[in-house]
């Protein structure tokens, strides 16, 4: 699979920090763009497309500003859109060394999402036009918590996750009234040219409503060109869940604190047999990031680079499982706690040199198991540890969690 496509598939769970990167100065809306370039550096050529697809792509290019690629990249940096948990999941080689790093059912499932796509050149164009990012931008910029929200393709997780969001706010000792739980749906977005248009206006700085709407309709038609993309219902479009906060941001963007949960990530967990518990584990993990935001735990470390990211992710696994296990949290039974730990195991990675390294499968399982043990072994089962105390215990345990575990 091409690297460009692999990157598109990796839009998944993360704690996303907004960075104050300014968008380029406004450019004319109706300027033909230069040829796009894939992330591998190879230029993309519309001449390889069918006449119908070529006409659509050429129209999109005609409607984009001349500096559209710079604007796209600046927006991704500004909103942290690619600071996701499994960047490089599909095509990065497993680095040999001191740690075991097994393949998982989750990884195998993710590789199947684009199976059967018979026009990779057109799929590349969808990628460079940020089509796979549109639901994430829509949920981040325009989503909000509402009683009418549903979670899951068929709304099957709505009651469970809505209730858990309330329980998490009661459980943790942080200011959390302003944290919104927001769903991300694919087909809903791609069935609304107006919603796609408003995202493109932000993404590319397009001023004309008419141009943005025409652009949106053309991209939606390109998505519908592939039956396997299911009009946006393919999990690839919403294969993501993340926490977002502007806590400590010197250049706030005016976006409320939120946890976004995509249908795709829920579908993935259901596909590998963890649909009963994993949705709760995902939300509990992301709420753990909000605990970190409020307690300033991201900055409270001497670690840097991949090790710093791994620390915060493993901590969120531990915090999430502590809540799920605790008698005043979700009070899950032993089997369901084990399933939640398996959820974290499934999404471990081995990209040790990547800033997005979140811990190996074994490390994530160990961190989750430790969080459960803190709750289960407490002398006073009704007492909830202050979050800073739980962090203190975690920091002491972390070296043990990440110690080499390979057998030679």
Buried (B, 14 or more C-beta within 10 A) or exposed (E): BBBBBBBBBBBBBBBBBBBEBEBBEEBEBEBEBEEBEBBEEEEBEBEBBEEEBBEBBBBBBBBBBBBBBBBBBBBBBBBBBBBBBBBBBBBBEBEEEEBBBEEBBBBEBBBEBBEEBEBBBBBBBBBBBBBBBBBBBBBBBBBEBEEEBBBBBEEBBBEBBBEBBEBBBEBBBBEBEEBBBBBBBBBBBBBBBEBBBBBBBBBBBBEBEEBBBBBBBBBBBBBEBBEEBBBBBBBBBBBBBBBBBBBEEEEEBEBBBBBBBBBBBBBBBBBBEBBBBBBBBBBBBBBBBBBBBBBEBBEEBEEEEBBBBBBBBBBBBBBBBBBBBBEBBBBBEEEBBBBBBBBBBBBBBBBBEBEBBBBBBBBBBBBBBBBBBBBBEBEEEEEBBEBEEBBEBBBEBBEEBBEEBEEE
